[in-house]
């Protein structure tokens, strides 16, 4: 009999009541809003700005993603189990999964093997309804925009051709990327081109993640840009008096969710923006709550360190005044083989030659971490096909760079397989040599910020801006948004904007195709290559392999 599936492991686990998890954090039961026996919402008054200053924030990121998989969430959860095993009061703070990837190709985001958060099915599906609330708030604003265009009275004079606000749904549906609405007669509105984004890529999701209080949430919602009037006046959500109604829909979604790990340790899960087209980290509120309730907080940022970690450092940490103490950089021998030129069929074939070449990718990510004043700890996420020679090579090369590389066996062994990594992380923090600093000053011109990231983090020779990007940039400057940070939208598969350039590419330039901006969330979005905000499903979606029986037991979810 082979290794059990993630869902089999999760279903065999006996959870304890969420009130028992809350007791470990000294949270009174009547402070929580229960969602059944195993989930709860936490009130924002649990955040203590003074207490959180004394806690240590640990970011888990990874090398450039590959089809072989890296396992950031699994490592984050396993590290939390390991740290609790060595007596360190630790919480993992994660993002919520999106239904699009769950039913598509990527799967859920509740960890894997014996390093999972539970209830796995609930977390990967509707959970506590946060995504639904974000979707409704977003689409309320869309409805208000079209209603204002339709009505002659109370009309702001919005030019339908300039409206940039799209509707959203939490599903991969490529057919909704570009649509025409308002057809069928004058009673159905004004015909115009529109489209859908996936909920994770919506600005409302980003706003929720960047907000630091309910008042801040309303203020950020009010700043959402909708479009222009016929006389070129900018229109924001506040002009439609939308922010309070949107905030009402988000009154519960703004509260972080408490669940548990397989080993009965606390876990906070809240919101879920994508990292290649949004900021890719959970909410500032959830991170601060974790820091208020524990001595150590393990959190993760999506995709490779050039995307999620860069945005975590330059956007989230600066905005929220957060100072990570170290970075755990996840790599796998299989992924290093990929970056060394291995095909999918060769991922499980040991090759010191390919690992040697693929190490260039890990080397660049280590270099990038140090640019933020943080010396990383490398976690070699273990697979059965890893050879001792390959592992020793990676550890030796990392040691030469002043970095400790530790084999992480959380998937197969849970916390017991992560004790060495946990100790290495604690030792790195205790050494006191790390001093976080962002890469750039927000006040720099937008082009300068983009060029700095492209050259320093990606290793590009320079940045080209299309005609459309130049036009968009003038609009951003006219609206006074040029002092915002930049949230780079590019492929996660390469340091470059060409997904085929694996490893550590050199001698390349990147091109900004166009700009979007999130005035409410507080960042400008340069879009590279062919990035899209509504993914599609693969030829054989994961949904095809899912079943549910008469007792409600689900199979095939991962």
C-alpha positions in Angstrom: 0.0 0.0 0.0 1.4 3.4 -1.0 1.6 6.7 0.8 -1.9 7.9 1.7 -3.3 10.9 -0.1 -3.6 14.3 1.5 -7.3 14.0 2.0 -7.0 10.5 3.5 -4.5 11.8 6.0 -6.7 14.7 6.9 -9.9 12.6 7.2 -8.2 10.1 9.6 -7.0 12.9 11.8 -9.1 13.5 14.9 -9.5 17.2 15.4 -10.1 18.9 18.7 -12.7 21.6 19.3 -11.6 25.0 18.2 -12.1 26.4 21.7 -9.3 24.1 22.9 -7.0 25.6 20.2 -8.0 29.1 21.4 -7.1 28.1 25.0 -3.5 27.6 23.8 -3.5 31.2 22.8 -5.3 32.5 25.9 -8.3 33.5 23.9 -11.6 33.3 25.9 -14.3 31.2 24.1 -16.7 34.1 24.1 -14.3 36.2 22.2 -14.6 34.0 19.1 -17.3 33.6 16.5 -17.7 29.9 16.0 -18.3 28.4 12.6 -19.1 24.9 13.7 -16.7 22.9 15.9 -13.4 23.4 14.1 -13.4 27.0 12.7 -13.7 30.4 14.3 -13.5 34.1 13.5 -11.2 36.2 15.7 -12.0 39.8 16.7 -9.6 42.5 15.7 -9.3 43.7 19.3 -6.9 40.7 19.9 -4.2 42.6 17.9 -1.8 44.2 20.4 0.7 46.6 18.7 3.1 46.5 21.6 3.1 42.7 22.1 3.7 42.0 18.4 6.9 44.0 18.4 8.5 41.3 20.6 7.5 38.4 18.4 9.6 37.0 15.5 8.2 37.0 12.0 9.5 34.2 9.6 8.8 34.3 5.9 8.7 31.1 3.9 9.4 31.6 0.2 10.9 29.4 -2.6 13.0 29.2 -5.6 11.4 29.8 -9.1 8.4 27.4 -9.3 8.5 24.3 -11.5 6.1 21.6 -12.5 7.9 19.4 -10.0 6.5 21.5 -7.1 8.3 23.1 -4.2 6.0 22.9 -1.1 6.0 26.3 0.6 2.7 25.8 2.5 3.7 22.3 3.5 7.0 23.6 4.7 5.3 26.5 6.6 3.0 24.2 8.4 5.7 21.6 9.1 8.0 24.2 10.4 5.3 25.4 12.8 4.9 21.9 14.1 8.6 21.5 14.5 9.0 24.8 16.3 6.3 23.9 18.7 8.0 20.5 19.3 11.2 22.3 20.4 9.1 24.5 22.8 8.6 27.6 20.8 5.1 29.1 20.9 4.5 29.4 17.1 1.5 30.1 14.9 1.4 29.6 11.1 -0.5 32.4 9.2 -1.5 31.4 5.7 -3.6 32.5 2.7 -7.0 30.9 1.9 -7.2 28.7 -1.2 -9.0 29.8 -4.3 -11.6 27.5 -5.8 -10.2 28.1 -9.3 -6.9 26.2 -8.7 -8.7 23.7 -6.4 -10.9 22.5 -9.3 -8.3 23.3 -12.0 -4.7 22.1 -11.9 -2.8 23.5 -8.9 -4.9 22.0 -6.1 -5.7 23.5 -2.7 -3.5 25.3 -0.3 -3.9 23.5 3.0 -0.4 21.9 3.0 0.3 18.2 2.2 1.1 14.9 3.7 1.5 15.1 7.5 2.0 18.9 7.4 -1.6 20.1 6.9 -4.1 22.5 8.3 -7.6 21.0 9.0 -10.5 20.8 8.3 -8.9 20.4 4.9 -12.1 20.1 2.9 -13.7 23.2 4.4 -10.5 25.3 4.0 -10.1 24.3 0.4 -13.8 24.9 -0.4 -16.1 27.7 0.9 -14.4 27.9 4.4 -16.0 30.8 6.3 -17.4 32.6 3.3 -14.6 35.3 3.0 -14.2 34.8 -0.8 -17.9 35.0 -1.3 -18.1 38.3 0.6 -15.2 39.7 -1.4 -16.9 38.7 -4.6 -20.2 40.3 -3.6 -18.6 43.5 -2.5 -16.7 43.7 -5.8 -19.8 43.0 -7.8 -21.9 45.5 -5.9 -19.6 48.2 -7.0 -19.8 46.9 -10.6 -23.6 47.0 -10.4 -23.6 50.5 -9.0 -21.4 51.7 -11.8 -23.7 50.3 -14.5 -26.8 51.6 -12.7 -25.3 55.1 -12.6 -24.5 54.9 -16.3 -28.1 53.7 -17.1 -30.0 56.3 -15.0 -30.5 59.9 -16.2 -31.1 61.2 -12.7 -28.2 60.9 -10.1 -25.9 60.5 -13.1 -22.2 61.2 -12.7 -21.5 61.3 -16.4 -19.3 58.2 -16.4 -17.9 57.4 -19.9 -18.6 53.7 -20.3 -15.6 53.4 -22.6 -13.3 54.3 -19.7 -14.7 52.0 -17.0 -11.9 49.7 -15.7 -13.8 48.0 -12.9 -14.6 44.3 -13.7 -16.8 41.8 -12.1 -15.2 38.7 -10.4 -15.9 35.1 -9.6 -13.8 32.5 -7.8 -13.4 30.1 -10.6 -11.2 29.6 -13.6 -13.4 30.5 -16.5 -11.6 31.8 -19.6 -14.8 32.5 -21.5 -15.5 35.4 -19.1 -12.2 37.2 -19.7 -13.8 39.5 -22.4 -17.6 39.9 -22.6 -20.2 42.4 -23.7 -22.9 43.4 -21.2 -26.1 45.4 -21.4 -27.5 43.7 -24.5 -31.2 43.1 -25.1 -32.7 46.6 -25.1 -32.6 49.8 -23.1 -34.1 48.3 -20.0 -31.0 46.1 -19.6 -28.4 48.9 -19.4 -25.9 50.4 -21.7 -24.0 48.0 -23.9 -20.3 48.0 -23.3 -17.3 45.7 -23.3 -16.4 44.3 -19.9 -15.0 41.1 -18.3 -14.4 39.0 -15.2 -11.3 38.6 -13.1 -10.8 35.7 -10.6 -11.7 36.8 -7.1 -8.1 36.3 -5.9 -7.0 39.0 -8.4 -9.6 41.6 -7.4 -8.7 44.9 -5.9 -11.2 44.2 -3.1 -9.1 41.2 -2.1 -6.0 43.3 -2.2 -7.8 46.1 -0.1 -8.8 43.6 2.5 -5.2 42.3 2.7 -3.7 45.8 3.1 -6.2 47.2 5.6 -5.2 47.7 9.2 -8.6 48.5 10.7 -12.3 48.6 9.7 -12.0 52.4 9.2 -8.9 51.8 7.0 -10.9 49.2 5.0 -13.7 51.8 4.3 -11.1 54.5 3.4 -9.3 52.1 1.0 -12.6 51.0 -0.6 -13.6 54.6 -1.1 -10.4 55.2 -3.1 -11.0 52.4 -5.7 -10.8 54.0 -9.2 -13.7 53.2 -11.5 -13.2 55.3 -14.7 -13.5 58.8 -16.0 -16.4 61.1 -16.9 -16.9 62.4 -20.4 -15.0 65.5 -19.3 -12.1 63.4 -18.1 -12.9 63.7 -14.3 -11.8 60.6 -12.4 -14.5 58.6 -10.7 -13.9 56.7 -7.5 -16.1 54.3 -5.4 -16.7 57.2 -3.0 -18.4 59.2 -5.8 -21.0 56.4 -6.0 -21.3 56.3 -2.2 -20.3 52.6 -2.3 -17.7 52.2 0.4 -20.0 51.7 3.4 -22.3 49.2 1.6 -19.2 47.3 0.4 -17.8 47.4 3.9 -21.0 46.0 5.3 -20.6 42.9 3.1 -17.0 42.6 4.4 -17.8 43.0 8.1 -17.1 39.3 8.9 -14.6 38.7 6.1 -12.2 41.2 7.7 -11.8 39.0 10.8 -9.0 36.3 10.6 -9.9 32.6 10.8 -8.6 30.3 13.4 -8.1 26.6 12.6 -5.6 23.8 13.6 -2.8 21.8 12.2 -2.7 18.0 12.2 -0.7 18.2 15.4 -3.2 20.5 17.1 -1.3 23.7 16.9 -3.0 27.0 16.1 -3.2 28.2 12.5 -4.6 31.5 11.2 -5.8 31.6 7.6 -7.1 34.8 6.0 -7.6 36.0 2.4 -5.8 34.8 -0.7 -4.4 37.1 -3.4 -2.4 35.6 -6.2 1.3 36.5 -6.2 1.9 36.8 -9.9 -0.9 39.3 -10.5 -1.5 40.6 -6.9 0.6 40.9 -3.7 0.4 37.2 -2.8 0.4 37.4 1.0 -2.3 37.0 3.6 -3.7 40.1 5.4 -1.7 42.5 7.5 -4.4 42.0 10.2 -3.9 38.2 10.3 -0.1 38.5 10.5 -0.3 41.1 13.3 -2.8 38.9 15.1 -0.4 36.0 14.9 2.4 38.1 16.2 0.2 39.3 19.1 -0.7 35.8 20.2 2.6 33.9 19.8 6.3 34.3 20.1 7.0 33.2 16.5 4.8 33.5 13.3 5.5 31.5 10.2 3.9 32.9 7.1 4.4 32.4 3.3 4.3 34.5 0.2 3.2 33.0 -3.1 5.3 31.6 -6.0 9.1 32.3 -6.1 10.9 34.8 -4.0 11.1 37.2 -7.0 7.3 37.6 -6.8 5.7 36.9 -3.4 8.7 37.6 -1.2 9.6 40.8 -3.1 6.1 42.1 -2.7 5.9 41.0 0.9 9.1 43.0 1.7 8.5 46.1 -0.4 4.7 46.4 -0.1 3.2 44.6 2.9 6.1 45.1 5.4 6.5 48.8 4.6 2.8 49.4 4.8 2.2 47.4 7.9 5.5 48.3 9.6 6.5 44.6 9.9 10.0 43.4 10.2 10.7 39.8 9.4 13.6 38.2 11.3 14.6 35.6 8.7 13.5 33.9 5.5 13.1 30.2 4.9 13.9 29.5 1.2 12.3 26.3 0.0 14.0 24.2 -2.7 13.7 20.6 -3.9 16.3 18.5 -5.6 13.7 17.8 -8.3 13.2 21.5 -8.9 16.9 22.0 -9.2 17.1 19.2 -11.7 14.4 21.1 -13.7 16.4 24.3 -13.6 19.3 22.3 -14.7 17.5 21.1 -17.8 15.7 17.9 -16.8 12.5 17.0 -18.5 9.4 16.0 -16.5 10.3 12.4 -17.2 13.7 13.0 -15.6 12.6 14.8 -12.4 13.0 11.7 -10.3 16.4 10.7 -11.9 19.4 11.7 -9.8 21.8 13.9 -11.7 24.5 15.8 -9.9 25.2 17.6 -13.2 21.7 19.0 -13.5 21.5 19.9 -9.8 24.9 21.7 -10.2 23.5 23.8 -13.1 20.1 24.2 -11.5 21.7 25.6 -8.3 22.2 28.8 -10.1 18.6 29.6 -9.6 18.8 28.9 -5.8 22.0 31.0 -5.7 20.2 34.0 -7.2 17.4 33.7 -4.7 19.8 33.6 -1.8 21.5 36.7 -3.2 18.2 38.4 -3.4 17.2 37.6 0.2 20.4 39.2 1.4 19.6 42.4 -0.4 16.7 42.8 2.1 19.2 42.4 5.0 18.1 38.9 5.7 20.3 35.8 5.6 18.0 32.9 4.6 17.8 29.3 5.8 17.4 26.9 2.9 14.8 24.1 3.4 15.5 21.1 1.1 12.0 19.7 0.9 12.6 16.0 0.8 11.6 13.5 -1.9 12.3 9.8 -2.0 14.2 10.3 -5.3 16.8 12.6 -3.7 20.3 11.2 -3.7 22.7 11.7 -0.8 25.2 13.1 -3.3 22.8 15.8 -4.6 21.7 16.8 -1.1 25.3 17.1 0.2 26.2 19.2 -2.9 23.4 21.7 -2.1 24.3 21.9 1.5 28.0 22.4 0.7 27.3 25.2 -1.8 24.9 26.9 0.6 27.5 26.7 3.3 30.0 28.5 1.1 27.5 31.3 0.7 27.1 31.5 4.5 23.7 29.9 4.5 22.6 26.7 6.3 20.6 24.2 4.2 18.5 21.7 6.1 16.6 18.6 4.9 12.9 19.1 5.6 10.8 16.0 6.0 7.5 17.5 7.1 5.5 15.9 4.3 6.4 12.4 5.4 7.0 12.9 9.1 5.2 16.0 10.3 6.8 18.0 13.1 9.3 15.2 13.8 10.8 15.7 10.4 11.1 19.4 10.8 13.0 19.7 14.2 16.4 20.3 12.6 14.9 23.1 10.4 13.1 24.6 13.3 16.3 24.7 15.3 18.2 26.2 12.4 15.6 29.0 12.1 15.6 29.8 15.8 19.4 29.9 15.7 19.4 32.2 12.7 17.0 34.6 14.5 19.0 34.4 17.8 22.2 35.3 16.1 20.7 38.8 15.7 22.6 39.6 12.5 19.6 40.1 10.3 18.3 43.6 9.9 15.4 43.9 7.4 15.4 46.8 4.9 13.2 47.3 1.9 14.8 47.4 -1.6 13.5 50.8 -2.6 11.9 54.0 -1.3 8.3 54.5 -2.4 8.9 58.1 -3.3 11.1 57.1 -6.2 9.6 57.6 -9.7 7.7 54.6 -10.9 10.1 53.7 -13.7 13.0 53.8 -11.2 11.2 51.4 -8.9 10.5 49.0 -11.7 14.0 49.2 -13.0 15.5 48.6 -9.6 13.4 45.4 -9.1 14.1 44.2 -12.6 17.8 44.7 -12.4 18.4 43.7 -8.7 15.9 40.9 -8.2 15.4 39.5 -11.7 18.9 40.1 -13.0 17.6 41.9 -16.1 19.8 44.3 -18.1 16.9 46.8 -18.3 13.2 47.5 -18.8 11.4 48.5 -22.0 8.0 50.2 -21.9 5.4 49.8 -24.6 3.5 52.7 -26.0 0.4 51.6 -24.0 2.5 51.5 -20.9 3.8 55.0 -21.5 0.2 56.3 -21.9 -0.9 54.4 -18.8 2.0 55.9 -16.8 1.0 59.4 -17.7 -2.5 58.7 -16.4 -1.1 57.3 -13.1 1.1 60.4 -12.7 -1.9 62.7 -13.4 -4.0 60.9 -10.8 -1.2 61.4 -8.2 -0.5 57.7 -7.7 3.2 57.7 -8.7 4.4 57.5 -5.1 2.8 54.1 -4.5 4.9 50.9 -4.5 4.9 48.7 -7.6 3.2 45.2 -7.6 4.9 43.5 -10.5 2.7 41.1 -12.6 4.8 38.6 -14.5 5.2 34.9 -15.1 6.1 32.9 -12.0 8.1 30.4 -14.1 11.2 32.5 -14.7 13.2 35.5 -13.3 12.5 37.0 -16.7 9.1 37.7 -18.4 9.7 34.7 -20.7 8.6 31.5 -18.9 11.0 29.4 -21.0 14.1 31.1 -19.6 14.6 28.8 -16.6 17.6 28.7 -14.1 19.4 32.0 -13.8 19.0 33.7 -17.2 21.4 36.5 -18.1 21.5 39.1 -20.9 17.8 39.7 -21.0 15.4 42.7 -20.8 11.9 42.7 -19.6 8.9 44.6 -21.2 6.1 46.4 -19.4 3.1 45.8 -21.7 0.7 48.0 -19.8 -0.2 49.3 -16.3 -3.1 48.8 -14.0 -3.3 50.4 -10.6 -5.1 49.7 -7.3 -5.6 53.1 -5.8 -7.5 51.6 -2.8 -5.1 48.8 -2.1 -2.2 51.2 -2.6 0.0 50.0 -5.4 0.7 50.3 -9.1 0.7 47.1 -11.3 3.1 46.9 -14.2 2.1 44.0 -16.4 4.8 42.0 -18.2 4.3 39.6 -21.0 0.9 38.0 -21.4 -0.3 37.9 -17.8 -4.0 37.5 -17.3 -6.3 38.0 -14.3 -8.7 35.2 -15.2 -7.1 31.8 -15.5 -8.5 28.9 -17.6 -9.1 25.3 -16.8 -6.7 22.6 -18.1 -7.8 19.8 -20.6 -8.5 17.5 -17.6 -9.5 19.7 -14.6 -9.0 18.3 -11.1 -12.7 18.3 -10.7 -13.0 15.2 -12.9 -11.4 13.1 -10.2 -13.5 14.3 -7.3 -16.4 12.4 -5.7 -18.7 12.7 -2.7 -20.7 9.9 -1.2 -24.1 9.8 0.5 -22.6 10.6 3.8 -20.9 13.7 2.5 -17.4 12.2 2.5 -15.2 13.8 -0.2 -12.5 12.0 -2.2 -10.1 13.3 -4.8 -9.5 16.8 -3.3 -5.9 17.8 -3.0 
